């Protein structure tokens, strides 16, 4: 699947450059309307990120997320600041299909292990973000010394199968996905779904990733730069 992305900050849809909260572009004042347009294009999957939540460590855009869920028909996955079962239950209670756990996978692996045991690998997705192969956490504000490879191996061992891999250095830059990183992880974890995120520019990038066995791809800035259209995505789905 190809997931159009909506990143939420202060109830609005924005895009960041390399995860920098000070370098943002307003995409849409009304993310609910934006989500509906994605539906109207023929797509029924959506990737949502609560940027404020990722930074604060707790949900910050709950009302707009709830309204998007009410209006959008199809699969919604959400990440950003999910650190405990209360938050997890709250989001799943809204009818969201997949919850992405990022920082907690590194900082509280026992929570993730229990979440996977309770809800299963189709509902709990692991977000693996970073630069130079090492994991970044807390809205990408903090760099760890843990490698992406080691984190995926640890999470795989406790039942995770879906991993959204974002090269922060590529995110929002329109430089193309880090194919070398993604394919290296795919080769190492052949029974896992490595999902590409960050840097995807155009239809050629999507075709290249799929040719190399990366089937699920998240697309953000390219949609708003005009390099890629919702119609094109719907046609290759």
C-alpha positions in Angstrom: 0.0 0.0 0.0 1.0 3.6 -0.6 0.1 5.8 2.4 -0.4 9.6 1.9 0.8 11.3 5.1 -0.8 14.0 7.1 1.4 15.5 9.9 -0.5 17.4 12.6 0.7 20.4 14.5 -1.6 22.7 16.4 -4.6 21.1 14.7 -3.3 21.9 11.2 -1.5 19.8 8.5 2.1 20.8 8.1 5.4 19.4 6.7 8.7 19.6 8.4 12.2 19.6 6.8 14.4 16.8 8.3 12.1 16.7 11.3 13.0 20.3 12.3 10.1 21.8 14.2 11.3 25.3 13.3 11.3 24.6 9.5 7.7 23.9 8.7 5.3 24.5 5.8 1.6 24.8 6.3 -0.1 22.3 4.0 -3.8 22.6 5.0 -5.6 24.6 7.7 -8.2 21.7 7.7 -6.7 18.2 7.9 -10.1 16.7 7.9 -10.8 18.2 4.5 -7.4 17.0 3.3 -8.2 13.4 4.4 -11.5 13.5 2.6 -9.8 14.5 -0.6 -7.5 11.5 -0.3 -10.6 9.3 0.0 -12.2 11.0 -3.0 -9.1 10.2 -5.1 -9.8 6.5 -4.6 -7.3 5.8 -1.8 -8.4 4.1 1.4 -5.2 4.3 3.5 -3.8 7.1 5.5 -0.7 7.7 7.6 -1.2 10.2 10.5 1.5 11.7 12.7 0.8 13.8 15.8 4.0 15.9 15.7 3.1 17.8 18.9 2.5 14.4 20.6 5.8 13.1 19.5 7.5 16.1 21.1 5.4 16.1 24.3 5.2 12.3 24.8 1.4 12.3 25.0 -1.4 13.0 22.5 -1.9 16.6 21.5 -4.2 16.6 18.5 -6.9 14.2 19.7 -9.9 16.2 18.5 -8.7 16.5 14.9 -7.6 12.9 14.9 -11.1 11.9 16.0 -12.8 14.0 13.3 -10.5 12.5 10.6 -11.4 9.0 11.8 -15.1 9.9 11.6 -14.8 11.2 8.0 -12.1 9.0 6.4 -13.2 5.6 5.0 -10.4 3.0 5.2 -7.3 2.2 7.1 -5.7 4.8 9.3 -2.4 4.3 11.1 -1.2 6.9 13.6 2.0 7.6 15.4 3.4 10.3 17.7 3.8 10.3 21.5 2.3 6.9 22.3 4.0 5.7 25.5 1.5 3.7 27.5 -1.6 1.5 27.4 -4.0 4.4 28.3 -3.0 6.2 25.1 -3.0 3.0 23.1 -6.6 2.1 24.2 -7.8 5.7 23.6 -6.6 5.6 20.0 -7.8 2.1 19.3 -11.1 3.1 20.9 -11.5 5.8 18.2 -11.4 3.1 15.6 -7.8 3.7 14.3 -6.5 0.6 12.7 -2.8 0.6 13.4 -0.8 2.4 16.1 2.8 3.2 15.5 5.1 3.0 18.5 8.5 4.8 18.1 10.4 6.1 21.0 8.8 3.7 23.5 10.2 0.8 21.5 13.7 1.9 22.6 12.9 3.4 26.0 10.2 0.9 27.2 10.5 -2.3 25.3 8.4 -4.2 27.9 5.4 -1.9 27.1 5.8 -2.7 23.4 6.1 -6.5 24.2 2.9 -6.4 26.2 1.1 -4.3 23.5 2.1 -6.8 20.8 0.9 -9.7 22.9 -2.4 -8.1 23.6 -3.2 -6.5 20.2 -1.0 -8.3 17.7 1.4 -7.3 15.0 -1.3 -6.0 12.6 -2.3 -3.3 15.1 1.0 -2.4 16.6 3.6 -1.1 14.1 7.1 -0.1 15.1 8.5 3.3 13.9 12.2 3.2 13.4 13.5 6.7 12.7 17.1 7.9 12.6 20.2 9.0 10.8 23.3 7.1 9.8 21.7 3.9 10.8 21.1 5.0 14.4 17.7 5.5 16.1 16.4 9.0 16.9 13.6 9.4 19.5 11.3 12.0 21.1 10.1 13.6 17.9 13.6 13.1 16.5 15.0 15.6 19.0 17.3 13.0 20.7 19.8 10.8 19.0 20.6 7.4 20.5 23.5 5.0 20.0 21.2 2.1 19.2 21.3 0.9 15.6 18.1 0.5 13.5 19.2 -3.1 12.9 19.4 -3.9 16.7 16.1 -2.2 17.4 14.3 -4.1 14.7 15.9 -7.4 15.8 14.8 -6.8 19.4 11.2 -5.9 18.4 11.0 -8.8 16.0 11.9 -11.1 18.8 8.8 -9.9 20.8 6.4 -10.3 17.9 6.6 -7.1 15.7 6.4 -7.7 12.0 5.7 -4.2 10.5 8.5 -1.5 10.7 8.2 2.0 9.3 11.8 3.1 8.6 12.5 6.8 8.2 15.8 8.3 7.3 15.5 11.6 9.1 18.1 13.2 6.9 16.0 12.4 3.8 12.6 13.4 5.3 11.0 16.4 3.6 14.1 16.9 1.4 12.8 15.4 -1.9 16.2 13.7 -2.3 14.7 10.2 -2.8 14.4 7.4 -0.3 17.5 5.8 1.3 17.2 2.6 -0.8 20.5 1.2 0.4 19.3 1.4 4.1 15.8 0.0 3.3 17.1 -2.9 1.2 19.8 -3.8 3.7 17.1 -4.1 6.4 14.8 -6.0 4.1 17.6 -8.5 3.4 18.3 -8.9 7.1 14.7 -9.3 8.1 13.0 -11.2 5.3 10.0 -12.2 7.3 9.2 -8.6 8.2 7.5 -5.8 6.4 9.9 -2.9 5.9 7.9 0.2 5.1 9.6 3.1 3.4 9.3 6.6 4.7 11.2 9.8 4.0 12.4 11.3 0.8 10.1 9.7 -1.8 9.9 12.2 -4.6 7.9 10.7 -7.5 6.4 7.8 -9.3 9.8 6.5 -10.3 10.9 6.3 -6.7 7.8 4.2 -5.8 8.4 1.9 -8.8 12.0 1.4 -7.8 11.2 0.6 -4.2 8.5 -1.9 -5.3 10.9 -3.5 -7.8 13.2 -4.2 -4.9 10.6 -5.7 -2.7 9.5 -2.7 -0.6 5.8 -2.8 -1.1 4.5 -0.3 1.5 5.5 3.3 1.1 4.6 6.5 2.9 4.5 9.7 0.8 4.4 13.2 2.2 6.0 16.3 0.7 6.0 15.0 -2.9 2.2 15.3 -2.9 2.3 18.9 -1.9 5.3 19.9 -4.2 3.3 18.6 -7.2 5.9 15.9 -8.1 3.4 13.2 -7.3 -0.4 13.2 -7.4 -3.1 11.3 -5.5 -4.4 10.1 -8.9 -1.0 8.6 -9.7 -0.8 6.8 -6.4 -4.4 5.4 -6.9 -3.4 4.1 -10.3 -0.3 2.1 -9.0 -2.1 0.8 -5.9 
